[in-house]
């Protein structure tokens, strides 16, 4: 398995299981309908665990452009590989979101609430406020990337650090903590590919009564996580 394929598969698994739990908790007549925030946050944490555990030996399991950029800024990952990783992550996210739609296709047909449908693909704010929403994504992603930088440990002998399979559980717990504590404002995208890839899938899939894809908001869960990841890298380097 090449690193590109690893990031593609890892991100696809992340989105399939992460957006899948949102679909199960939200769509009409799904057995988990109405199960709530605890189920969603736990499901996303498990999605992270599985994605990281499966592909860590092959790509380092970034599955998130903010993590890739943060590692590169700290000298833990080669800049020459950043574009390839992000491309794989975006492609995997689109594919994973498409699999969610295929899996829950009959339930999408019975769901008329456009907000619920979009929510199974991408994030949105509980209270729309450009500045506050952006800050929420910056803070959430800062916590994620800052933790990941310490989980990966120091660079040894000039070799790039990456997440290993044993790091899957602590990273999943970090994501669980972010979701429980900070996710109530914007749905904690904390990952540009996690939001933008599925939003693209939402725009192009033939979903019944889906409404628009809220492109006016779409830049926030992309720019916010990149800023948050960069700030985490800066603080990490500053602390030595």
C-alpha positions as CSV (number, residue, x, y, z in Angstrom):
1,X,0.0,0.0,0.0
2,X,1.5,3.4,-1.0
3,X,1.1,6.4,1.2
4,X,-1.4,7.9,-1.3
5,X,-3.6,4.8,-1.1
6,X,-3.1,4.7,2.7
7,X,-4.4,8.3,3.1
8,X,-7.2,7.7,0.6
9,X,-8.4,4.6,2.4
10,X,-7.9,6.1,5.9
11,X,-9.9,9.2,5.1
12,X,-12.6,7.2,3.3
13,X,-13.0,5.1,6.5
14,X,-13.0,8.2,8.6
15,X,-15.8,9.7,6.6
16,X,-17.8,6.5,6.1
17,X,-18.0,5.8,9.8
18,X,-18.1,9.4,11.0
19,X,-20.7,10.7,8.7
20,X,-22.4,7.3,8.9
21,X,-23.1,7.8,12.6
22,X,-24.5,11.3,11.9
23,X,-26.8,9.7,9.2
24,X,-27.9,7.0,11.6
25,X,-28.7,9.6,14.3
26,X,-30.4,12.0,11.9
27,X,-32.2,10.4,8.9
28,X,-35.8,9.4,9.0
29,X,-36.5,5.8,10.0
30,X,-32.9,5.0,10.7
31,X,-32.7,2.7,13.8
32,X,-30.5,5.3,15.5
33,X,-32.7,8.3,14.7
34,X,-32.7,10.8,17.6
35,X,-29.9,9.1,19.5
36,X,-28.1,12.4,20.0
37,X,-24.8,14.1,20.5
38,X,-23.1,11.5,22.7
39,X,-23.6,8.8,20.0
40,X,-22.3,11.1,17.3
41,X,-19.2,12.2,19.2
42,X,-18.4,8.6,20.2
43,X,-19.0,7.4,16.7
44,X,-16.6,10.0,15.3
45,X,-14.0,9.0,17.9
46,X,-14.3,5.4,16.9
47,X,-14.0,6.4,13.2
48,X,-10.8,8.1,14.0
49,X,-9.5,5.1,15.9
50,X,-10.2,2.7,13.0
51,X,-8.8,5.0,10.3
52,X,-5.6,5.7,12.2
53,X,-5.1,2.0,13.3
54,X,-5.6,0.6,9.7
55,X,-3.4,2.9,7.7
56,X,-0.8,4.2,10.2
57,X,1.9,1.7,9.0
58,X,1.5,2.9,5.4
59,X,1.0,6.6,5.4
60,X,1.3,7.8,9.0
61,X,-2.5,8.2,9.1
62,X,-2.7,12.0,8.9
63,X,-6.2,11.8,7.3
64,X,-6.4,15.5,7.7
65,X,-4.8,18.4,5.8
66,X,-4.4,20.4,9.0
67,X,-2.4,17.6,10.6
68,X,-0.3,17.2,7.4
69,X,0.5,20.9,7.3
70,X,1.1,21.1,11.1
71,X,3.6,18.2,10.9
72,X,5.3,19.8,7.9
73,X,5.7,23.2,9.7
74,X,7.4,21.4,12.6
75,X,9.8,19.6,10.3
76,X,8.2,16.2,11.0
77,X,7.0,15.7,7.5
78,X,8.4,16.5,4.1
79,X,6.8,19.5,2.3
80,X,7.3,17.7,-1.0
81,X,4.7,15.2,0.1
82,X,2.1,17.6,1.4
83,X,0.2,18.1,-1.9
84,X,0.0,14.4,-2.6
85,X,-1.3,13.7,0.9
86,X,-4.0,16.4,0.7
87,X,-5.1,15.2,-2.7
88,X,-5.5,11.7,-1.3
89,X,-7.4,13.0,1.7
90,X,-9.8,15.0,-0.4
91,X,-10.5,12.1,-2.8
92,X,-11.0,9.7,0.2
93,X,-13.4,12.1,1.8
94,X,-15.5,12.4,-1.3
95,X,-15.5,8.6,-1.7
96,X,-16.4,8.0,1.9
97,X,-19.3,10.5,1.8
98,X,-20.6,8.8,-1.3
99,X,-20.5,5.4,0.4
100,X,-22.6,6.9,3.3
101,X,-25.2,8.0,0.7
102,X,-25.3,4.6,-0.9
103,X,-25.6,2.8,2.5
104,X,-28.4,5.1,3.7
105,X,-30.0,5.7,0.3
106,X,-33.5,4.6,1.3
107,X,-33.4,6.8,4.4
108,X,-32.4,9.8,2.3
109,X,-35.5,9.2,0.2
110,X,-37.7,9.5,3.2
111,X,-36.0,12.6,4.8
112,X,-37.2,16.0,3.7
113,X,-35.3,18.1,6.2
114,X,-32.6,19.7,4.1
115,X,-30.6,20.7,7.2
116,X,-30.5,17.1,8.4
117,X,-29.4,15.9,4.9
118,X,-26.6,18.4,4.7
119,X,-25.6,17.6,8.2
120,X,-24.8,14.0,7.2
121,X,-22.2,15.4,4.8
122,X,-20.7,18.6,6.2
123,X,-20.7,20.8,9.3
124,X,-22.6,24.0,10.0
125,X,-22.9,26.5,12.8
126,X,-25.4,26.3,15.6
127,X,-25.4,30.1,15.6
128,X,-24.1,31.7,12.4
129,X,-21.4,34.2,13.1
130,X,-18.4,34.4,10.8
131,X,-15.9,35.5,13.4
132,X,-17.1,33.2,16.2
133,X,-17.5,30.2,13.9
134,X,-14.0,30.7,12.5
135,X,-12.5,31.0,16.0
136,X,-14.3,27.8,17.1
137,X,-12.6,25.9,14.2
138,X,-9.3,27.5,15.0
139,X,-9.4,26.5,18.7
140,X,-10.7,23.0,18.1
141,X,-8.0,22.2,15.5
142,X,-5.3,23.8,17.6
143,X,-6.1,21.3,20.3
144,X,-6.1,18.4,17.9
145,X,-2.8,19.2,16.1
146,X,-1.1,20.3,19.3
147,X,-1.9,16.9,20.9
148,X,-0.9,15.0,17.7
149,X,2.5,16.8,17.6
150,X,3.2,15.5,21.1
151,X,1.8,12.0,20.4
152,X,4.1,11.6,17.4
153,X,7.1,12.5,19.6
154,X,10.3,14.2,18.6
155,X,11.9,13.7,15.2
156,X,14.7,11.2,15.6
157,X,17.8,11.1,13.3
158,X,16.3,13.5,10.8
159,X,13.4,11.0,10.1
160,X,9.9,12.3,9.8
161,X,7.6,11.4,12.7
162,X,4.1,10.0,12.0
163,X,1.3,8.4,13.8
164,X,1.6,4.7,14.5
165,X,-1.1,2.1,15.1
166,X,-0.5,2.4,18.9
167,X,-1.3,6.1,18.6
168,X,-4.8,5.4,17.3
169,X,-6.5,5.3,20.8
170,X,-5.0,8.5,22.2
171,X,-5.8,10.4,19.0
172,X,-9.4,9.1,19.1
173,X,-9.7,10.2,22.7
174,X,-8.5,13.7,21.7
175,X,-11.2,13.9,19.0
176,X,-13.8,12.6,21.5
177,X,-12.8,15.3,24.0
178,X,-12.9,18.0,21.3
179,X,-16.4,16.9,20.2
180,X,-17.8,16.7,23.7
181,X,-16.3,20.0,24.9
182,X,-15.9,22.2,21.9
183,X,-18.2,20.7,19.2
184,X,-21.4,22.4,20.1
185,X,-20.7,25.6,18.1
186,X,-19.8,24.4,14.6
187,X,-19.9,20.6,14.7
188,X,-16.1,20.5,15.0
189,X,-14.9,19.9,11.5
190,X,-11.3,20.3,12.6
191,X,-10.3,18.9,9.2
192,X,-10.6,20.6,5.8
193,X,-11.0,17.4,3.9
194,X,-13.7,16.1,6.3
195,X,-15.9,19.0,5.5
196,X,-15.0,20.1,2.0
197,X,-14.9,16.6,0.4
198,X,-18.4,15.5,1.7
199,X,-19.8,19.0,0.8
200,X,-18.6,18.4,-2.8
201,X,-20.3,15.0,-2.7
202,X,-23.5,16.5,-1.4
203,X,-23.4,19.0,-4.3
204,X,-23.1,16.3,-7.0
205,X,-24.9,13.3,-5.7
206,X,-28.6,12.8,-6.9
207,X,-30.0,13.2,-3.4
208,X,-33.8,13.7,-3.1
209,X,-34.8,17.3,-1.9
210,X,-31.3,18.0,-0.7
211,X,-31.3,21.8,-0.9
212,X,-28.1,23.8,-1.4
213,X,-24.7,22.9,0.0
214,X,-24.2,26.1,2.0
215,X,-21.1,27.2,0.0
216,X,-21.2,30.6,1.8
217,X,-20.1,28.9,5.0
218,X,-17.8,26.3,3.4
219,X,-14.6,28.3,3.7
220,X,-14.7,28.4,7.5
221,X,-14.1,24.7,8.1
222,X,-11.3,24.8,5.6
223,X,-9.5,28.0,6.7
224,X,-10.1,27.7,10.4
225,X,-8.5,24.3,10.7
226,X,-5.5,25.3,8.7
227,X,-5.0,28.4,10.9
228,X,-5.4,26.3,14.0
229,X,-3.0,23.7,12.8
230,X,-0.4,26.3,11.9
231,X,-0.8,28.0,15.3
232,X,-0.4,24.7,17.1
233,X,2.9,24.1,15.1
234,X,4.1,27.6,16.1
235,X,3.4,27.1,19.8
236,X,5.0,23.6,19.7
237,X,8.2,24.9,18.1
238,X,8.2,27.9,20.5
239,X,8.1,25.5,23.5
240,X,11.0,23.6,22.1
